[in-house]
């Protein structure tokens, strides 16, 4: 093997290791955000700036809703969308919607049973510190509960927990 080939191989190996390290750090950061929100909720503190309990007429509709707030620049958002599209079967009578501050990716709008919309002002008003995020909203537009999504594989558990939190 030539010196150049060895250097290129070593460089690619270093890039792969750095990519894996960055992915691990992002996952730990999301888990930490979830833990902080849970700890603050256990202490009776509002998880973030008064999103829970606010009535937002833009979110009102027929029956309660679960909103998934996505950001097109977020890699985890892509992973979360696909399992989210299967949830309406598990929760009949609940509206499922995708909300984004910027233009939606094409495959986010193709789910037949989920409404998708872009509303930067609404996302800014919600003032959520992370994406993806789940919101449970009453039919009058009152935000009952909200939480970050830490992993795409756990979206069903996240929604179940969100629904249970809103009922308490």
VEXKOL-580435 format. One record per residue (C-alpha): residue number from 1; y negated, z, x negated; residue in three letters. Coordinates in nm, 4 decimals. Each point is the difference from the previous one (the first is absolute). Last residue first. Example, Ala and Ser with C-alpha at 12.3 -4.5 7.8 and 13.67 -1.06 7.14 Angstrom:
2
+-----+----------+----------+----------+------+
| seq |       c2 |       c3 |       c1 | type |
+-----+----------+----------+----------+------+
|   2 |   0.1060 |   0.7140 |  -1.3670 |  ser |
|   1 |   0.3440 |   0.0660 |   0.1370 |  ala |
+-----+----------+----------+----------+------+
***
This chain:
168
+-----+----------+----------+----------+------+
| seq |       c2 |       c3 |       c1 | type |
+-----+----------+----------+----------+------+
| 168 |  -1.4057 |   3.4815 |   5.3487 |  unk |
| 167 |   0.0522 |  -0.3439 |   0.1580 |  unk |
| 166 |  -0.1977 |  -0.1812 |  -0.2676 |  unk |
| 165 |   0.2116 |   0.1518 |  -0.2758 |  unk |
| 164 |   0.3187 |  -0.1184 |   0.1717 |  unk |
| 163 |  -0.1279 |  -0.3597 |   0.0275 |  unk |
| 162 |  -0.1069 |   0.0005 |  -0.3651 |  unk |
| 161 |   0.3323 |   0.1435 |  -0.1087 |  unk |
| 160 |   0.1877 |  -0.2728 |   0.1879 |  unk |
| 159 |  -0.2340 |  -0.2636 |  -0.1464 |  unk |
| 158 |   0.0524 |   0.1285 |  -0.3549 |  unk |
| 157 |   0.3778 |   0.0206 |   0.0530 |  unk |
| 156 |   0.0044 |  -0.3666 |   0.1087 |  unk |
| 155 |  -0.2216 |  -0.0992 |  -0.2927 |  unk |
| 154 |   0.2281 |   0.1723 |  -0.2528 |  unk |
| 153 |   0.1354 |  -0.3078 |  -0.1779 |  unk |
| 152 |  -0.3550 |  -0.1332 |  -0.0400 |  unk |
| 151 |  -0.1009 |   0.3025 |  -0.2060 |  unk |
| 150 |  -0.2958 |   0.2396 |  -0.0122 |  unk |
| 149 |  -0.1734 |  -0.0920 |   0.3240 |  unk |
| 148 |  -0.3116 |   0.2092 |   0.0468 |  unk |
| 147 |  -0.0550 |   0.2123 |   0.3097 |  unk |
| 146 |  -0.1840 |   0.0022 |   0.3302 |  unk |
| 145 |   0.0096 |   0.1985 |   0.3195 |  unk |
| 144 |  -0.1505 |   0.0041 |   0.3497 |  unk |
| 143 |  -0.2782 |  -0.2572 |  -0.0463 |  unk |
| 142 |  -0.1649 |  -0.0243 |   0.3421 |  unk |
| 141 |  -0.0236 |  -0.3610 |   0.1230 |  unk |
| 140 |   0.0438 |   0.0689 |   0.3743 |  unk |
| 139 |   0.3689 |  -0.1040 |  -0.0153 |  unk |
| 138 |   0.0654 |   0.2593 |  -0.2693 |  unk |
| 137 |   0.0175 |  -0.1072 |  -0.3663 |  unk |
| 136 |   0.2614 |   0.0794 |  -0.2632 |  unk |
| 135 |  -0.1258 |  -0.1254 |  -0.3347 |  unk |
| 134 |   0.2026 |  -0.1170 |  -0.2988 |  unk |
| 133 |  -0.1440 |  -0.0721 |  -0.3436 |  unk |
| 132 |   0.0683 |  -0.2624 |  -0.2635 |  unk |
| 131 |  -0.2452 |   0.0404 |  -0.1512 |  unk |
| 130 |  -0.1972 |   0.2960 |  -0.1197 |  unk |
| 129 |  -0.3156 |   0.2120 |   0.0477 |  unk |
| 128 |  -0.0327 |  -0.0659 |   0.3736 |  unk |
| 127 |  -0.3619 |  -0.0160 |   0.1137 |  unk |
| 126 |   0.0796 |  -0.0971 |   0.3603 |  unk |
| 125 |  -0.3547 |  -0.1383 |   0.0183 |  unk |
| 124 |   0.0668 |  -0.2253 |  -0.3007 |  unk |
| 123 |   0.3172 |  -0.1318 |   0.1657 |  unk |
| 122 |  -0.1973 |  -0.0642 |   0.3195 |  unk |
| 121 |  -0.2780 |  -0.1818 |  -0.1868 |  unk |
| 120 |   0.2488 |  -0.2142 |  -0.1946 |  unk |
| 119 |   0.1717 |  -0.1215 |   0.3159 |  unk |
| 118 |   0.2860 |  -0.2462 |  -0.0463 |  unk |
| 117 |   0.2675 |  -0.0052 |   0.2676 |  unk |
| 116 |   0.3738 |  -0.0191 |   0.0487 |  unk |
| 115 |   0.1865 |   0.0655 |   0.3257 |  unk |
| 114 |   0.3696 |   0.0691 |  -0.0433 |  unk |
| 113 |   0.2851 |  -0.1400 |   0.2146 |  unk |
| 112 |  -0.0155 |  -0.3586 |  -0.1295 |  unk |
| 111 |  -0.0210 |   0.0868 |  -0.3697 |  unk |
| 110 |  -0.1644 |  -0.3051 |  -0.1624 |  unk |
| 109 |  -0.3357 |   0.1601 |  -0.0791 |  unk |
| 108 |   0.1153 |   0.1981 |  -0.3027 |  unk |
| 107 |   0.1774 |  -0.3116 |  -0.1369 |  unk |
| 106 |  -0.3372 |  -0.1760 |  -0.0374 |  unk |
| 105 |  -0.1659 |   0.2756 |  -0.2016 |  unk |
| 104 |  -0.2789 |   0.1603 |   0.1948 |  unk |
| 103 |  -0.3620 |  -0.0611 |  -0.0896 |  unk |
| 102 |  -0.1771 |   0.3240 |  -0.0846 |  unk |
| 101 |  -0.0401 |   0.3515 |   0.1390 |  unk |
| 100 |   0.3527 |  -0.0038 |   0.1443 |  unk |
|  99 |   0.1606 |   0.1268 |   0.3191 |  unk |
|  98 |   0.3601 |  -0.0565 |   0.1049 |  unk |
|  97 |   0.0972 |   0.0994 |   0.3515 |  unk |
|  96 |   0.2939 |   0.1580 |   0.1820 |  unk |
|  95 |  -0.0418 |   0.0946 |   0.3651 |  unk |
|  94 |   0.2402 |   0.2688 |   0.1200 |  unk |
|  93 |   0.1909 |  -0.0401 |   0.3268 |  unk |
|  92 |   0.3289 |  -0.0672 |  -0.1738 |  unk |
|  91 |   0.0316 |   0.1845 |  -0.3312 |  unk |
|  90 |   0.3135 |  -0.1056 |  -0.1913 |  unk |
|  89 |  -0.0407 |  -0.3719 |   0.0850 |  unk |
|  88 |  -0.3693 |   0.0183 |  -0.0911 |  unk |
|  87 |   0.1069 |   0.1192 |  -0.3480 |  unk |
|  86 |   0.1372 |  -0.3282 |  -0.1437 |  unk |
|  85 |  -0.3413 |  -0.1364 |  -0.1057 |  unk |
|  84 |  -0.0627 |   0.3161 |  -0.2049 |  unk |
|  83 |   0.3037 |  -0.0814 |  -0.2184 |  unk |
|  82 |  -0.1712 |  -0.3278 |  -0.1055 |  unk |
|  81 |  -0.3510 |   0.1415 |  -0.0424 |  unk |
|  80 |   0.0856 |   0.2804 |  -0.2430 |  unk |
|  79 |   0.0926 |  -0.2232 |  -0.2961 |  unk |
|  78 |  -0.3175 |  -0.2077 |   0.0305 |  unk |
|  77 |  -0.2123 |   0.3152 |   0.0257 |  unk |
|  76 |   0.1697 |   0.1359 |  -0.3134 |  unk |
|  75 |  -0.1569 |  -0.2844 |  -0.2000 |  unk |
|  74 |  -0.3545 |   0.0762 |   0.1172 |  unk |
|  73 |  -0.2709 |  -0.2659 |  -0.0340 |  unk |
|  72 |   0.0404 |  -0.1126 |   0.3623 |  unk |
|  71 |  -0.0780 |   0.3537 |   0.1210 |  unk |
|  70 |   0.2043 |   0.1398 |   0.2842 |  unk |
|  69 |  -0.0684 |   0.2496 |   0.2783 |  unk |
|  68 |   0.3102 |   0.0373 |   0.2165 |  unk |
|  67 |  -0.0956 |   0.1047 |   0.3485 |  unk |
|  66 |   0.2323 |   0.1808 |   0.2393 |  unk |
|  65 |  -0.1176 |  -0.0204 |   0.3593 |  unk |
|  64 |  -0.0045 |   0.1999 |   0.3226 |  unk |
|  63 |  -0.0172 |  -0.1764 |   0.3354 |  unk |
|  62 |  -0.2109 |  -0.2930 |   0.1143 |  unk |
|  61 |  -0.2836 |  -0.0232 |  -0.2459 |  unk |
|  60 |  -0.2600 |   0.1967 |  -0.1916 |  unk |
|  59 |  -0.0401 |  -0.0612 |  -0.3754 |  unk |
|  58 |  -0.3532 |  -0.1454 |   0.0198 |  unk |
|  57 |  -0.0953 |   0.2971 |   0.2224 |  unk |
|  56 |   0.0349 |   0.2388 |  -0.2955 |  unk |
|  55 |   0.0422 |   0.3606 |   0.1029 |  unk |
|  54 |   0.0202 |   0.2282 |  -0.3002 |  unk |
|  53 |   0.2647 |   0.2711 |  -0.0005 |  unk |
|  52 |   0.1443 |  -0.0891 |  -0.3367 |  unk |
|  51 |  -0.2452 |  -0.2056 |  -0.2050 |  unk |
|  50 |  -0.2096 |   0.3086 |  -0.0696 |  unk |
|  49 |  -0.0503 |  -0.0640 |  -0.3710 |  unk |
|  48 |   0.3421 |   0.0484 |  -0.1446 |  unk |
|  47 |   0.3081 |   0.2172 |   0.0506 |  unk |
|  46 |  -0.1890 |   0.2454 |   0.2230 |  unk |
|  45 |   0.0817 |   0.3469 |  -0.1205 |  unk |
|  44 |   0.2431 |   0.2295 |   0.1772 |  unk |
|  43 |   0.1665 |   0.1113 |  -0.3221 |  unk |
|  42 |   0.3150 |  -0.1937 |   0.0872 |  unk |
|  41 |  -0.2172 |  -0.3121 |   0.0529 |  unk |
|  40 |  -0.1498 |   0.0413 |  -0.3471 |  unk |
|  39 |   0.3446 |   0.0310 |  -0.1501 |  unk |
|  38 |   0.1263 |  -0.3084 |   0.1866 |  unk |
|  37 |  -0.2992 |  -0.2090 |  -0.1110 |  unk |
|  36 |   0.0442 |   0.1163 |  -0.3587 |  unk |
|  35 |   0.3712 |  -0.0812 |   0.0117 |  unk |
|  34 |  -0.0629 |  -0.3527 |   0.1295 |  unk |
|  33 |  -0.2594 |  -0.0651 |  -0.2705 |  unk |
|  32 |   0.2455 |   0.1287 |  -0.2618 |  unk |
|  31 |   0.2681 |  -0.2372 |   0.1260 |  unk |
|  30 |  -0.2455 |  -0.2896 |  -0.0216 |  unk |
|  29 |  -0.0952 |   0.0988 |  -0.3565 |  unk |
|  28 |   0.3649 |   0.0323 |  -0.0994 |  unk |
|  27 |   0.0666 |  -0.3525 |   0.1300 |  unk |
|  26 |  -0.2996 |  -0.1343 |  -0.1890 |  unk |
|  25 |   0.1200 |   0.1698 |  -0.3205 |  unk |
|  24 |   0.3467 |  -0.1467 |   0.0367 |  unk |
|  23 |  -0.1379 |  -0.3492 |   0.0555 |  unk |
|  22 |  -0.2219 |   0.0389 |  -0.3068 |  unk |
|  21 |   0.2947 |   0.1116 |  -0.2134 |  unk |
|  20 |   0.2097 |  -0.2929 |   0.1211 |  unk |
|  19 |  -0.2778 |  -0.2445 |  -0.0843 |  unk |
|  18 |  -0.0522 |   0.1594 |  -0.3418 |  unk |
|  17 |   0.3717 |  -0.0295 |  -0.0786 |  unk |
|  16 |   0.0052 |  -0.3661 |   0.1050 |  unk |
|  15 |  -0.3111 |  -0.0752 |  -0.2048 |  unk |
|  14 |   0.1553 |   0.1688 |  -0.3050 |  unk |
|  13 |   0.3151 |  -0.2103 |   0.0379 |  unk |
|  12 |  -0.2078 |  -0.3152 |   0.0299 |  unk |
|  11 |  -0.1832 |   0.0897 |  -0.3235 |  unk |
|  10 |   0.3278 |   0.0770 |  -0.1791 |  unk |
|   9 |   0.1447 |  -0.3336 |   0.1036 |  unk |
|   8 |  -0.3144 |  -0.1805 |  -0.1156 |  unk |
|   7 |   0.0089 |   0.1844 |  -0.3326 |  unk |
|   6 |   0.3695 |  -0.0771 |  -0.0535 |  unk |
|   5 |  -0.0560 |  -0.3665 |   0.0820 |  unk |
|   4 |  -0.2868 |  -0.0149 |  -0.2486 |  unk |
|   3 |   0.2029 |   0.1713 |  -0.2723 |  unk |
|   2 |   0.2811 |  -0.2492 |   0.0407 |  unk |
|   1 |   0.3400 |   0.0923 |   0.1385 |  unk |
+-----+----------+----------+----------+------+
***
